[in-house]
Structure formats: structure tokens, C-alpha cells
Amino acid sequence: MAAGKALDLMEAGPVRGYATSIRGTAKIDDIAGSDVVIIAPGSSASRASSGEDVYRDNAPIVSAIARDIRRLAPARW
């Protein structure tokens, strides 16, 4: 799905007036050298879940992804 969304955004580039490369992936190594990384949720919380439940379940995942982003696509300011 990520690749399809990226393709949709790329096809809008000429109409919207931007020229950039957008790529969607589910493989973390594909972000190497990226200037911008967007993390999208994989699934939504159930109605029975509290905010704390969602945080508890997702915090370790986001932390691991953040470590990979720092390793593969470090900030270049």
C-alpha cells in the first residue's frame, strides 16, 4: 500500500508543481539517505482500547523505528 500511495503523490507532482522523489516501502533499509521519513500507522486501535493501551502497544515499535531512522537517514542540517 505504501508504494501505491507514493506513486499517487508522484503522479500529482507535475500538476501541483513539485519535482521530488517519493517512495513508499515496508522495508526499513529502503529509507537509507532519505531527507524525510514519514511513519504511518499499520492498524487502528480498537474501540475498547484506551489511549494508554495504544501508547503501551506502539511506543516500543516507534522507538525501534526511530533508532533505524537515526542510523539510516541521519539529519543533515
Secondary structure as UniProt FT lines:
FT   HELIX           2..16
FT   HELIX           28..31
FT   TURN            32..33
FT   TURN            47..48
FT   HELIX           51..72
//
